[in-house]
């Protein structure tokens, strides 16, 4: 599976997001707060209040994908 045919634009939502939000809630944030189209193939990155988790929203022409990542305590990315 090829995730990206070409490199997409990547947008970071700088304010923390309630991580109980799912695809629809994140798409609403993209369209209402960022004033962007959620289905244009761009990648949208959201973080939680403590900034140790990420949610990534992506539209691939067949539907949305949401990817999640959390930092494990004691590990650093260097």
mmJSON file of the N, C-alpha and C atoms, coordinates in Angstrom:
{"data_MODEL":{"atom_site":{
"group_PDB":["ATOM","ATOM","ATOM","ATOM","ATOM","ATOM","ATOM","ATOM","ATOM","ATOM","ATOM","ATOM","ATOM","ATOM","ATOM","ATOM","ATOM","ATOM","ATOM","ATOM","ATOM","ATOM","ATOM","ATOM","ATOM","ATOM","ATOM","ATOM","ATOM","ATOM","ATOM","ATOM","ATOM","ATOM","ATOM","ATOM","ATOM","ATOM","ATOM","ATOM","ATOM","ATOM","ATOM","ATOM","ATOM","ATOM","ATOM","ATOM","ATOM","ATOM","ATOM","ATOM","ATOM","ATOM","ATOM","ATOM","ATOM","ATOM","ATOM","ATOM","ATOM","ATOM","ATOM","ATOM","ATOM","ATOM","ATOM","ATOM","ATOM","ATOM","ATOM","ATOM","ATOM","ATOM","ATOM","ATOM","ATOM","ATOM","ATOM","ATOM","ATOM","ATOM","ATOM","ATOM","ATOM","ATOM","ATOM","ATOM","ATOM","ATOM","ATOM","ATOM","ATOM","ATOM","ATOM","ATOM","ATOM","ATOM","ATOM","ATOM","ATOM","ATOM","ATOM","ATOM","ATOM","ATOM","ATOM","ATOM","ATOM","ATOM","ATOM","ATOM","ATOM","ATOM","ATOM","ATOM","ATOM","ATOM","ATOM","ATOM","ATOM","ATOM","ATOM","ATOM","ATOM","ATOM","ATOM","ATOM","ATOM","ATOM","ATOM","ATOM","ATOM","ATOM","ATOM","ATOM","ATOM","ATOM","ATOM","ATOM","ATOM","ATOM","ATOM","ATOM","ATOM","ATOM","ATOM","ATOM","ATOM","ATOM","ATOM","ATOM","ATOM","ATOM","ATOM","ATOM","ATOM","ATOM","ATOM","ATOM","ATOM","ATOM","ATOM","ATOM","ATOM","ATOM","ATOM","ATOM","ATOM","ATOM","ATOM","ATOM","ATOM","ATOM","ATOM","ATOM","ATOM","ATOM","ATOM","ATOM","ATOM","ATOM","ATOM","ATOM","ATOM","ATOM","ATOM","ATOM","ATOM","ATOM","ATOM","ATOM","ATOM","ATOM","ATOM","ATOM","ATOM","ATOM","ATOM","ATOM","ATOM","ATOM","ATOM","ATOM","ATOM","ATOM","ATOM","ATOM","ATOM","ATOM","ATOM","ATOM","ATOM","ATOM","ATOM","ATOM","ATOM","ATOM","ATOM","ATOM","ATOM","ATOM","ATOM","ATOM","ATOM","ATOM","ATOM","ATOM","ATOM","ATOM","ATOM","ATOM","ATOM","ATOM"],
"id":[1,2,3,4,5,6,7,8,9,10,11,12,13,14,15,16,17,18,19,20,21,22,23,24,25,26,27,28,29,30,31,32,33,34,35,36,37,38,39,40,41,42,43,44,45,46,47,48,49,50,51,52,53,54,55,56,57,58,59,60,61,62,63,64,65,66,67,68,69,70,71,72,73,74,75,76,77,78,79,80,81,82,83,84,85,86,87,88,89,90,91,92,93,94,95,96,97,98,99,100,101,102,103,104,105,106,107,108,109,110,111,112,113,114,115,116,117,118,119,120,121,122,123,124,125,126,127,128,129,130,131,132,133,134,135,136,137,138,139,140,141,142,143,144,145,146,147,148,149,150,151,152,153,154,155,156,157,158,159,160,161,162,163,164,165,166,167,168,169,170,171,172,173,174,175,176,177,178,179,180,181,182,183,184,185,186,187,188,189,190,191,192,193,194,195,196,197,198,199,200,201,202,203,204,205,206,207,208,209,210,211,212,213,214,215,216,217,218,219,220,221,222,223,224,225,226,227,228,229,230,231,232,233,234],
"type_symbol":["N","C","C","N","C","C","N","C","C","N","C","C","N","C","C","N","C","C","N","C","C","N","C","C","N","C","C","N","C","C","N","C","C","N","C","C","N","C","C","N","C","C","N","C","C","N","C","C","N","C","C","N","C","C","N","C","C","N","C","C","N","C","C","N","C","C","N","C","C","N","C","C","N","C","C","N","C","C","N","C","C","N","C","C","N","C","C","N","C","C","N","C","C","N","C","C","N","C","C","N","C","C","N","C","C","N","C","C","N","C","C","N","C","C","N","C","C","N","C","C","N","C","C","N","C","C","N","C","C","N","C","C","N","C","C","N","C","C","N","C","C","N","C","C","N","C","C","N","C","C","N","C","C","N","C","C","N","C","C","N","C","C","N","C","C","N","C","C","N","C","C","N","C","C","N","C","C","N","C","C","N","C","C","N","C","C","N","C","C","N","C","C","N","C","C","N","C","C","N","C","C","N","C","C","N","C","C","N","C","C","N","C","C","N","C","C","N","C","C","N","C","C","N","C","C","N","C","C","N","C","C","N","C","C"],
"label_atom_id":["N","CA","C","N","CA","C","N","CA","C","N","CA","C","N","CA","C","N","CA","C","N","CA","C","N","CA","C","N","CA","C","N","CA","C","N","CA","C","N","CA","C","N","CA","C","N","CA","C","N","CA","C","N","CA","C","N","CA","C","N","CA","C","N","CA","C","N","CA","C","N","CA","C","N","CA","C","N","CA","C","N","CA","C","N","CA","C","N","CA","C","N","CA","C","N","CA","C","N","CA","C","N","CA","C","N","CA","C","N","CA","C","N","CA","C","N","CA","C","N","CA","C","N","CA","C","N","CA","C","N","CA","C","N","CA","C","N","CA","C","N","CA","C","N","CA","C","N","CA","C","N","CA","C","N","CA","C","N","CA","C","N","CA","C","N","CA","C","N","CA","C","N","CA","C","N","CA","C","N","CA","C","N","CA","C","N","CA","C","N","CA","C","N","CA","C","N","CA","C","N","CA","C","N","CA","C","N","CA","C","N","CA","C","N","CA","C","N","CA","C","N","CA","C","N","CA","C","N","CA","C","N","CA","C","N","CA","C","N","CA","C","N","CA","C","N","CA","C","N","CA","C","N","CA","C","N","CA","C","N","CA","C","N","CA","C","N","CA","C","N","CA","C"],
"label_alt_id":[null,null,null,null,null,null,null,null,null,null,null,null,null,null,null,null,null,null,null,null,null,null,null,null,null,null,null,null,null,null,null,null,null,null,null,null,null,null,null,null,null,null,null,null,null,null,null,null,null,null,null,null,null,null,null,null,null,null,null,null,null,null,null,null,null,null,null,null,null,null,null,null,null,null,null,null,null,null,null,null,null,null,null,null,null,null,null,null,null,null,null,null,null,null,null,null,null,null,null,null,null,null,null,null,null,null,null,null,null,null,null,null,null,null,null,null,null,null,null,null,null,null,null,null,null,null,null,null,null,null,null,null,null,null,null,null,null,null,null,null,null,null,null,null,null,null,null,null,null,null,null,null,null,null,null,null,null,null,null,null,null,null,null,null,null,null,null,null,null,null,null,null,null,null,null,null,null,null,null,null,null,null,null,null,null,null,null,null,null,null,null,null,null,null,null,null,null,null,null,null,null,null,null,null,null,null,null,null,null,null,null,null,null,null,null,null,null,null,null,null,null,null,null,null,null,null,null,null,null,null,null,null,null,null],
"label_comp_id":["UNK","UNK","UNK","UNK","UNK","UNK","UNK","UNK","UNK","UNK","UNK","UNK","UNK","UNK","UNK","UNK","UNK","UNK","UNK","UNK","UNK","UNK","UNK","UNK","UNK","UNK","UNK","UNK","UNK","UNK","UNK","UNK","UNK","UNK","UNK","UNK","UNK","UNK","UNK","UNK","UNK","UNK","UNK","UNK","UNK","UNK","UNK","UNK","UNK","UNK","UNK","UNK","UNK","UNK","UNK","UNK","UNK","UNK","UNK","UNK","UNK","UNK","UNK","UNK","UNK","UNK","UNK","UNK","UNK","UNK","UNK","UNK","UNK","UNK","UNK","UNK","UNK","UNK","UNK","UNK","UNK","UNK","UNK","UNK","UNK","UNK","UNK","UNK","UNK","UNK","UNK","UNK","UNK","UNK","UNK","UNK","UNK","UNK","UNK","UNK","UNK","UNK","UNK","UNK","UNK","UNK","UNK","UNK","UNK","UNK","UNK","UNK","UNK","UNK","UNK","UNK","UNK","UNK","UNK","UNK","UNK","UNK","UNK","UNK","UNK","UNK","UNK","UNK","UNK","UNK","UNK","UNK","UNK","UNK","UNK","UNK","UNK","UNK","UNK","UNK","UNK","UNK","UNK","UNK","UNK","UNK","UNK","UNK","UNK","UNK","UNK","UNK","UNK","UNK","UNK","UNK","UNK","UNK","UNK","UNK","UNK","UNK","UNK","UNK","UNK","UNK","UNK","UNK","UNK","UNK","UNK","UNK","UNK","UNK","UNK","UNK","UNK","UNK","UNK","UNK","UNK","UNK","UNK","UNK","UNK","UNK","UNK","UNK","UNK","UNK","UNK","UNK","UNK","UNK","UNK","UNK","UNK","UNK","UNK","UNK","UNK","UNK","UNK","UNK","UNK","UNK","UNK","UNK","UNK","UNK","UNK","UNK","UNK","UNK","UNK","UNK","UNK","UNK","UNK","UNK","UNK","UNK","UNK","UNK","UNK","UNK","UNK","UNK","UNK","UNK","UNK","UNK","UNK","UNK"],
"label_asym_id":["A","A","A","A","A","A","A","A","A","A","A","A","A","A","A","A","A","A","A","A","A","A","A","A","A","A","A","A","A","A","A","A","A","A","A","A","A","A","A","A","A","A","A","A","A","A","A","A","A","A","A","A","A","A","A","A","A","A","A","A","A","A","A","A","A","A","A","A","A","A","A","A","A","A","A","A","A","A","A","A","A","A","A","A","A","A","A","A","A","A","A","A","A","A","A","A","A","A","A","A","A","A","A","A","A","A","A","A","A","A","A","A","A","A","A","A","A","A","A","A","A","A","A","A","A","A","A","A","A","A","A","A","A","A","A","A","A","A","A","A","A","A","A","A","A","A","A","A","A","A","A","A","A","A","A","A","A","A","A","A","A","A","A","A","A","A","A","A","A","A","A","A","A","A","A","A","A","A","A","A","A","A","A","A","A","A","A","A","A","A","A","A","A","A","A","A","A","A","A","A","A","A","A","A","A","A","A","A","A","A","A","A","A","A","A","A","A","A","A","A","A","A","A","A","A","A","A","A","A","A","A","A","A","A"],
"label_entity_id":["1","1","1","1","1","1","1","1","1","1","1","1","1","1","1","1","1","1","1","1","1","1","1","1","1","1","1","1","1","1","1","1","1","1","1","1","1","1","1","1","1","1","1","1","1","1","1","1","1","1","1","1","1","1","1","1","1","1","1","1","1","1","1","1","1","1","1","1","1","1","1","1","1","1","1","1","1","1","1","1","1","1","1","1","1","1","1","1","1","1","1","1","1","1","1","1","1","1","1","1","1","1","1","1","1","1","1","1","1","1","1","1","1","1","1","1","1","1","1","1","1","1","1","1","1","1","1","1","1","1","1","1","1","1","1","1","1","1","1","1","1","1","1","1","1","1","1","1","1","1","1","1","1","1","1","1","1","1","1","1","1","1","1","1","1","1","1","1","1","1","1","1","1","1","1","1","1","1","1","1","1","1","1","1","1","1","1","1","1","1","1","1","1","1","1","1","1","1","1","1","1","1","1","1","1","1","1","1","1","1","1","1","1","1","1","1","1","1","1","1","1","1","1","1","1","1","1","1","1","1","1","1","1","1"],
"label_seq_id":[1,1,1,2,2,2,3,3,3,4,4,4,5,5,5,6,6,6,7,7,7,8,8,8,9,9,9,10,10,10,11,11,11,12,12,12,13,13,13,14,14,14,15,15,15,16,16,16,17,17,17,18,18,18,19,19,19,20,20,20,21,21,21,22,22,22,23,23,23,24,24,24,25,25,25,26,26,26,27,27,27,28,28,28,29,29,29,30,30,30,31,31,31,32,32,32,33,33,33,34,34,34,35,35,35,36,36,36,37,37,37,38,38,38,39,39,39,40,40,40,41,41,41,42,42,42,43,43,43,44,44,44,45,45,45,46,46,46,47,47,47,48,48,48,49,49,49,50,50,50,51,51,51,52,52,52,53,53,53,54,54,54,55,55,55,56,56,56,57,57,57,58,58,58,59,59,59,60,60,60,61,61,61,62,62,62,63,63,63,64,64,64,65,65,65,66,66,66,67,67,67,68,68,68,69,69,69,70,70,70,71,71,71,72,72,72,73,73,73,74,74,74,75,75,75,76,76,76,77,77,77,78,78,78],
"pdbx_PDB_ins_code":[null,null,null,null,null,null,null,null,null,null,null,null,null,null,null,null,null,null,null,null,null,null,null,null,null,null,null,null,null,null,null,null,null,null,null,null,null,null,null,null,null,null,null,null,null,null,null,null,null,null,null,null,null,null,null,null,null,null,null,null,null,null,null,null,null,null,null,null,null,null,null,null,null,null,null,null,null,null,null,null,null,null,null,null,null,null,null,null,null,null,null,null,null,null,null,null,null,null,null,null,null,null,null,null,null,null,null,null,null,null,null,null,null,null,null,null,null,null,null,null,null,null,null,null,null,null,null,null,null,null,null,null,null,null,null,null,null,null,null,null,null,null,null,null,null,null,null,null,null,null,null,null,null,null,null,null,null,null,null,null,null,null,null,null,null,null,null,null,null,null,null,null,null,null,null,null,null,null,null,null,null,null,null,null,null,null,null,null,null,null,null,null,null,null,null,null,null,null,null,null,null,null,null,null,null,null,null,null,null,null,null,null,null,null,null,null,null,null,null,null,null,null,null,null,null,null,null,null,null,null,null,null,null,null],
"Cartn_x":[0.833,0.0,0.884,0.636,1.317,0.458,1.002,0.197,0.084,1.186,1.162,1.684,0.91,1.354,2.345,2.115,3.016,3.074,4.078,4.209,3.076,2.321,1.204,1.673,0.805,1.033,0.764,1.527,1.367,1.052,-0.038,-0.471,-0.48,0.061,0.076,-0.915,-1.9,-2.832,-2.13,-1.824,-0.95,-1.613,-2.912,-3.609,-3.893,-3.855,-4.18,-5.62,-5.828,-7.132,-7.574,-8.862,-9.45,-9.326,-8.556,-8.292,-9.446,-10.564,-11.764,-12.392,-11.952,-12.47,-11.996,-12.891,-12.535,-12.451,-12.614,-12.453,-13.323,-14.611,-15.507,-15.128,-14.801,-14.414,-13.143,-12.168,-10.921,-11.148,-11.986,-12.291,-12.999,-13.866,-14.543,-13.528,-12.554,-11.509,-10.75,-10.408,-9.681,-10.493,-11.764,-12.568,-12.976,-13.274,-13.753,-12.631,-11.638,-10.586,-9.409,-9.06,-7.941,-8.396,-9.704,-10.286,-9.668,-9.504,-8.958,-9.937,-9.784,-10.619,-9.97,-10.698,-10.144,-9.909,-10.556,-10.465,-9.573,-8.611,-7.75,-6.458,-6.297,-5.096,-3.973,-4.197,-3.189,-3.189,-2.111,-1.969,-2.138,-2.977,-3.247,-2.808,-1.972,-1.395,-1.951,-2.409,-2.991,-2.244,-2.151,-1.53,-2.481,-2.224,-3.036,-2.43,-3.084,-2.662,-1.26,-0.918,0.415,1.478,1.036,1.93,2.774,2.199,2.9,2.194,1.127,0.395,0.094,0.063,-0.29,-1.423,-2.278,-3.243,-3.025,-3.002,-2.759,-3.955,-4.552,-5.728,-5.321,-5.743,-5.379,-6.534,-6.829,-7.847,-7.139,-7.496,-6.808,-7.705,-8.731,-9.698,-10.675,-10.502,-11.488,-12.087,-11.475,-11.942,-10.81,-11.125,-10.136,-9.324,-8.072,-7.201,-6.835,-6.865,-6.387,-5.288,-4.126,-2.983,-2.729,-2.302,-2.018,-0.608,-0.045,1.307,1.373,2.015,2.244,3.694,4.251,5.632,5.674,6.579,6.737,7.635,7.196,7.957,9.366,10.333,11.722,12.462,11.749,12.406,12.462,13.563,13.677,13.98,13.571,13.812,14.95,16.116,17.26,17.998],
"Cartn_y":[-1.172,0.0,1.244,2.137,3.418,4.435,5.006,5.959,7.286,7.773,9.06,8.898,9.339,9.35,10.494,11.593,12.738,13.319,14.124,14.677,15.663,15.432,16.323,17.516,18.507,19.596,19.051,19.528,19.082,20.301,20.203,21.293,20.82,21.643,21.344,22.258,21.662,22.438,22.709,23.975,24.318,24.219,24.386,24.299,22.831,22.466,21.088,20.728,19.454,18.949,17.874,17.839,16.78,15.474,14.524,13.3,12.313,12.676,11.856,12.107,13.162,13.446,12.368,12.001,11.01,11.71,10.978,11.505,12.731,12.634,13.751,14.999,14.832,15.972,16.641,15.851,16.405,17.104,16.53,17.151,18.488,18.581,19.847,20.904,20.51,21.444,21.964,21.068,21.475,22.509,22.231,23.103,24.393,24.357,25.555,26.403,25.786,26.558,26.871,25.918,26.146,26.714,26.704,27.196,26.492,25.182,24.369,23.246,22.661,21.538,20.242,19.484,18.265,17.166,17.26,16.197,16.572,17.477,17.889,17.078,16.058,15.225,15.691,16.771,17.257,16.39,16.493,15.788,16.812,16.472,17.365,16.687,17.373,16.803,17.544,16.772,17.314,16.723,17.502,16.979,17.176,16.434,16.563,17.636,17.9,18.977,18.759,17.537,17.275,17.074,17.126,17.034,15.761,14.665,13.386,12.416,12.89,12.073,12.895,12.228,12.855,12.08,12.802,12.192,12.843,12.02,12.5,12.118,13.118,12.933,13.092,12.145,12.155,11.601,12.249,11.784,11.147,9.905,9.21,8.934,9.729,9.61,8.451,7.616,6.569,6.745,7.601,7.843,8.415,8.69,9.245,8.133,8.444,7.621,8.459,7.861,8.523,7.651,8.24,7.545,8.123,7.301,7.768,7.421,8.256,8.017,8.547,7.797,8.299,8.07,9.017,8.905,8.048,7.118,6.229,6.922,6.917,7.582,6.984,7.869,7.436,7.342,7.374,7.343,8.75,9.062,10.38,10.177,11.14,11.111,12.063,11.498,12.351,11.856],
"Cartn_z":[0.0,0.0,0.0,-0.926,-0.949,-0.224,0.835,1.599,0.874,0.295,-0.382,-1.804,-2.778,-4.167,-4.383,-3.69,-3.716,-2.305,-2.034,-0.694,-0.41,0.665,0.996,1.827,1.921,2.871,4.268,5.245,6.623,7.479,8.254,9.111,10.56,11.449,12.877,13.572,14.242,15.059,16.372,16.646,17.763,19.127,19.204,20.483,20.83,22.104,22.488,22.116,21.824,21.408,22.395,22.679,23.5,22.712,23.215,22.469,22.468,23.059,22.893,21.53,20.845,19.502,18.536,17.64,16.629,15.272,14.211,12.858,12.617,12.916,12.632,13.431,14.704,15.53,15.042,14.626,14.106,12.768,11.912,10.622,10.815,11.816,12.105,12.554,13.373,13.794,12.574,11.647,10.444,9.668,9.466,8.616,9.316,10.616,11.299,11.898,12.51,13.172,12.251,11.386,10.469,9.125,8.883,7.616,6.403,6.518,5.44,5.123,3.954,3.541,4.045,4.848,5.448,4.42,3.275,2.263,1.084,1.28,0.169,0.058,0.902,0.845,1.752,2.486,3.425,4.675,5.441,6.705,7.822,8.811,9.927,11.217,11.99,13.196,14.413,15.403,16.631,17.821,18.911,20.124,21.305,22.385,23.593,24.495,25.624,26.523,27.073,27.425,27.975,26.887,25.63,24.466,24.426,24.913,24.823,23.883,23.229,22.263,21.024,19.882,18.609,17.959,17.243,16.338,14.985,13.965,12.609,11.755,11.106,10.262,8.808,7.973,6.557,5.737,4.606,3.661,2.472,2.11,1.01,-0.2,-0.393,-1.501,-1.337,-0.335,-0.056,1.331,2.138,3.494,4.33,5.577,6.493,7.147,7.408,8.253,9.467,10.633,11.845,12.419,12.586,13.152,14.529,15.46,16.808,17.214,18.066,18.575,20.001,20.876,22.226,22.592,23.327,23.773,25.025,25.048,26.2,27.216,28.479,29.536,29.622,29.705,29.828,28.51,27.397,26.099,25.544,24.892,24.261,22.783,22.004,20.564,20.255,19.999,19.69,18.476],
"occupancy":[1.0,1.0,1.0,1.0,1.0,1.0,1.0,1.0,1.0,1.0,1.0,1.0,1.0,1.0,1.0,1.0,1.0,1.0,1.0,1.0,1.0,1.0,1.0,1.0,1.0,1.0,1.0,1.0,1.0,1.0,1.0,1.0,1.0,1.0,1.0,1.0,1.0,1.0,1.0,1.0,1.0,1.0,1.0,1.0,1.0,1.0,1.0,1.0,1.0,1.0,1.0,1.0,1.0,1.0,1.0,1.0,1.0,1.0,1.0,1.0,1.0,1.0,1.0,1.0,1.0,1.0,1.0,1.0,1.0,1.0,1.0,1.0,1.0,1.0,1.0,1.0,1.0,1.0,1.0,1.0,1.0,1.0,1.0,1.0,1.0,1.0,1.0,1.0,1.0,1.0,1.0,1.0,1.0,1.0,1.0,1.0,1.0,1.0,1.0,1.0,1.0,1.0,1.0,1.0,1.0,1.0,1.0,1.0,1.0,1.0,1.0,1.0,1.0,1.0,1.0,1.0,1.0,1.0,1.0,1.0,1.0,1.0,1.0,1.0,1.0,1.0,1.0,1.0,1.0,1.0,1.0,1.0,1.0,1.0,1.0,1.0,1.0,1.0,1.0,1.0,1.0,1.0,1.0,1.0,1.0,1.0,1.0,1.0,1.0,1.0,1.0,1.0,1.0,1.0,1.0,1.0,1.0,1.0,1.0,1.0,1.0,1.0,1.0,1.0,1.0,1.0,1.0,1.0,1.0,1.0,1.0,1.0,1.0,1.0,1.0,1.0,1.0,1.0,1.0,1.0,1.0,1.0,1.0,1.0,1.0,1.0,1.0,1.0,1.0,1.0,1.0,1.0,1.0,1.0,1.0,1.0,1.0,1.0,1.0,1.0,1.0,1.0,1.0,1.0,1.0,1.0,1.0,1.0,1.0,1.0,1.0,1.0,1.0,1.0,1.0,1.0,1.0,1.0,1.0,1.0,1.0,1.0,1.0,1.0,1.0,1.0,1.0,1.0,1.0,1.0,1.0,1.0,1.0,1.0],
"B_iso_or_equiv":[0.0,0.0,0.0,0.0,0.0,0.0,0.0,0.0,0.0,0.0,0.0,0.0,0.0,0.0,0.0,0.0,0.0,0.0,0.0,0.0,0.0,0.0,0.0,0.0,0.0,0.0,0.0,0.0,0.0,0.0,0.0,0.0,0.0,0.0,0.0,0.0,0.0,0.0,0.0,0.0,0.0,0.0,0.0,0.0,0.0,0.0,0.0,0.0,0.0,0.0,0.0,0.0,0.0,0.0,0.0,0.0,0.0,0.0,0.0,0.0,0.0,0.0,0.0,0.0,0.0,0.0,0.0,0.0,0.0,0.0,0.0,0.0,0.0,0.0,0.0,0.0,0.0,0.0,0.0,0.0,0.0,0.0,0.0,0.0,0.0,0.0,0.0,0.0,0.0,0.0,0.0,0.0,0.0,0.0,0.0,0.0,0.0,0.0,0.0,0.0,0.0,0.0,0.0,0.0,0.0,0.0,0.0,0.0,0.0,0.0,0.0,0.0,0.0,0.0,0.0,0.0,0.0,0.0,0.0,0.0,0.0,0.0,0.0,0.0,0.0,0.0,0.0,0.0,0.0,0.0,0.0,0.0,0.0,0.0,0.0,0.0,0.0,0.0,0.0,0.0,0.0,0.0,0.0,0.0,0.0,0.0,0.0,0.0,0.0,0.0,0.0,0.0,0.0,0.0,0.0,0.0,0.0,0.0,0.0,0.0,0.0,0.0,0.0,0.0,0.0,0.0,0.0,0.0,0.0,0.0,0.0,0.0,0.0,0.0,0.0,0.0,0.0,0.0,0.0,0.0,0.0,0.0,0.0,0.0,0.0,0.0,0.0,0.0,0.0,0.0,0.0,0.0,0.0,0.0,0.0,0.0,0.0,0.0,0.0,0.0,0.0,0.0,0.0,0.0,0.0,0.0,0.0,0.0,0.0,0.0,0.0,0.0,0.0,0.0,0.0,0.0,0.0,0.0,0.0,0.0,0.0,0.0,0.0,0.0,0.0,0.0,0.0,0.0,0.0,0.0,0.0,0.0,0.0,0.0],
"pdbx_formal_charge":[null,null,null,null,null,null,null,null,null,null,null,null,null,null,null,null,null,null,null,null,null,null,null,null,null,null,null,null,null,null,null,null,null,null,null,null,null,null,null,null,null,null,null,null,null,null,null,null,null,null,null,null,null,null,null,null,null,null,null,null,null,null,null,null,null,null,null,null,null,null,null,null,null,null,null,null,null,null,null,null,null,null,null,null,null,null,null,null,null,null,null,null,null,null,null,null,null,null,null,null,null,null,null,null,null,null,null,null,null,null,null,null,null,null,null,null,null,null,null,null,null,null,null,null,null,null,null,null,null,null,null,null,null,null,null,null,null,null,null,null,null,null,null,null,null,null,null,null,null,null,null,null,null,null,null,null,null,null,null,null,null,null,null,null,null,null,null,null,null,null,null,null,null,null,null,null,null,null,null,null,null,null,null,null,null,null,null,null,null,null,null,null,null,null,null,null,null,null,null,null,null,null,null,null,null,null,null,null,null,null,null,null,null,null,null,null,null,null,null,null,null,null,null,null,null,null,null,null,null,null,null,null,null,null],
"auth_seq_id":[1,1,1,2,2,2,3,3,3,4,4,4,5,5,5,6,6,6,7,7,7,8,8,8,9,9,9,10,10,10,11,11,11,12,12,12,13,13,13,14,14,14,15,15,15,16,16,16,17,17,17,18,18,18,19,19,19,20,20,20,21,21,21,22,22,22,23,23,23,24,24,24,25,25,25,26,26,26,27,27,27,28,28,28,29,29,29,30,30,30,31,31,31,32,32,32,33,33,33,34,34,34,35,35,35,36,36,36,37,37,37,38,38,38,39,39,39,40,40,40,41,41,41,42,42,42,43,43,43,44,44,44,45,45,45,46,46,46,47,47,47,48,48,48,49,49,49,50,50,50,51,51,51,52,52,52,53,53,53,54,54,54,55,55,55,56,56,56,57,57,57,58,58,58,59,59,59,60,60,60,61,61,61,62,62,62,63,63,63,64,64,64,65,65,65,66,66,66,67,67,67,68,68,68,69,69,69,70,70,70,71,71,71,72,72,72,73,73,73,74,74,74,75,75,75,76,76,76,77,77,77,78,78,78],
"auth_comp_id":["UNK","UNK","UNK","UNK","UNK","UNK","UNK","UNK","UNK","UNK","UNK","UNK","UNK","UNK","UNK","UNK","UNK","UNK","UNK","UNK","UNK","UNK","UNK","UNK","UNK","UNK","UNK","UNK","UNK","UNK","UNK","UNK","UNK","UNK","UNK","UNK","UNK","UNK","UNK","UNK","UNK","UNK","UNK","UNK","UNK","UNK","UNK","UNK","UNK","UNK","UNK","UNK","UNK","UNK","UNK","UNK","UNK","UNK","UNK","UNK","UNK","UNK","UNK","UNK","UNK","UNK","UNK","UNK","UNK","UNK","UNK","UNK","UNK","UNK","UNK","UNK","UNK","UNK","UNK","UNK","UNK","UNK","UNK","UNK","UNK","UNK","UNK","UNK","UNK","UNK","UNK","UNK","UNK","UNK","UNK","UNK","UNK","UNK","UNK","UNK","UNK","UNK","UNK","UNK","UNK","UNK","UNK","UNK","UNK","UNK","UNK","UNK","UNK","UNK","UNK","UNK","UNK","UNK","UNK","UNK","UNK","UNK","UNK","UNK","UNK","UNK","UNK","UNK","UNK","UNK","UNK","UNK","UNK","UNK","UNK","UNK","UNK","UNK","UNK","UNK","UNK","UNK","UNK","UNK","UNK","UNK","UNK","UNK","UNK","UNK","UNK","UNK","UNK","UNK","UNK","UNK","UNK","UNK","UNK","UNK","UNK","UNK","UNK","UNK","UNK","UNK","UNK","UNK","UNK","UNK","UNK","UNK","UNK","UNK","UNK","UNK","UNK","UNK","UNK","UNK","UNK","UNK","UNK","UNK","UNK","UNK","UNK","UNK","UNK","UNK","UNK","UNK","UNK","UNK","UNK","UNK","UNK","UNK","UNK","UNK","UNK","UNK","UNK","UNK","UNK","UNK","UNK","UNK","UNK","UNK","UNK","UNK","UNK","UNK","UNK","UNK","UNK","UNK","UNK","UNK","UNK","UNK","UNK","UNK","UNK","UNK","UNK","UNK","UNK","UNK","UNK","UNK","UNK","UNK"],
"auth_asym_id":["A","A","A","A","A","A","A","A","A","A","A","A","A","A","A","A","A","A","A","A","A","A","A","A","A","A","A","A","A","A","A","A","A","A","A","A","A","A","A","A","A","A","A","A","A","A","A","A","A","A","A","A","A","A","A","A","A","A","A","A","A","A","A","A","A","A","A","A","A","A","A","A","A","A","A","A","A","A","A","A","A","A","A","A","A","A","A","A","A","A","A","A","A","A","A","A","A","A","A","A","A","A","A","A","A","A","A","A","A","A","A","A","A","A","A","A","A","A","A","A","A","A","A","A","A","A","A","A","A","A","A","A","A","A","A","A","A","A","A","A","A","A","A","A","A","A","A","A","A","A","A","A","A","A","A","A","A","A","A","A","A","A","A","A","A","A","A","A","A","A","A","A","A","A","A","A","A","A","A","A","A","A","A","A","A","A","A","A","A","A","A","A","A","A","A","A","A","A","A","A","A","A","A","A","A","A","A","A","A","A","A","A","A","A","A","A","A","A","A","A","A","A","A","A","A","A","A","A","A","A","A","A","A","A"],
"auth_atom_id":["N","CA","C","N","CA","C","N","CA","C","N","CA","C","N","CA","C","N","CA","C","N","CA","C","N","CA","C","N","CA","C","N","CA","C","N","CA","C","N","CA","C","N","CA","C","N","CA","C","N","CA","C","N","CA","C","N","CA","C","N","CA","C","N","CA","C","N","CA","C","N","CA","C","N","CA","C","N","CA","C","N","CA","C","N","CA","C","N","CA","C","N","CA","C","N","CA","C","N","CA","C","N","CA","C","N","CA","C","N","CA","C","N","CA","C","N","CA","C","N","CA","C","N","CA","C","N","CA","C","N","CA","C","N","CA","C","N","CA","C","N","CA","C","N","CA","C","N","CA","C","N","CA","C","N","CA","C","N","CA","C","N","CA","C","N","CA","C","N","CA","C","N","CA","C","N","CA","C","N","CA","C","N","CA","C","N","CA","C","N","CA","C","N","CA","C","N","CA","C","N","CA","C","N","CA","C","N","CA","C","N","CA","C","N","CA","C","N","CA","C","N","CA","C","N","CA","C","N","CA","C","N","CA","C","N","CA","C","N","CA","C","N","CA","C","N","CA","C","N","CA","C","N","CA","C","N","CA","C","N","CA","C","N","CA","C","N","CA","C","N","CA","C"],
"pdbx_PDB_model_num":[1,1,1,1,1,1,1,1,1,1,1,1,1,1,1,1,1,1,1,1,1,1,1,1,1,1,1,1,1,1,1,1,1,1,1,1,1,1,1,1,1,1,1,1,1,1,1,1,1,1,1,1,1,1,1,1,1,1,1,1,1,1,1,1,1,1,1,1,1,1,1,1,1,1,1,1,1,1,1,1,1,1,1,1,1,1,1,1,1,1,1,1,1,1,1,1,1,1,1,1,1,1,1,1,1,1,1,1,1,1,1,1,1,1,1,1,1,1,1,1,1,1,1,1,1,1,1,1,1,1,1,1,1,1,1,1,1,1,1,1,1,1,1,1,1,1,1,1,1,1,1,1,1,1,1,1,1,1,1,1,1,1,1,1,1,1,1,1,1,1,1,1,1,1,1,1,1,1,1,1,1,1,1,1,1,1,1,1,1,1,1,1,1,1,1,1,1,1,1,1,1,1,1,1,1,1,1,1,1,1,1,1,1,1,1,1,1,1,1,1,1,1,1,1,1,1,1,1,1,1,1,1,1,1]
}}}
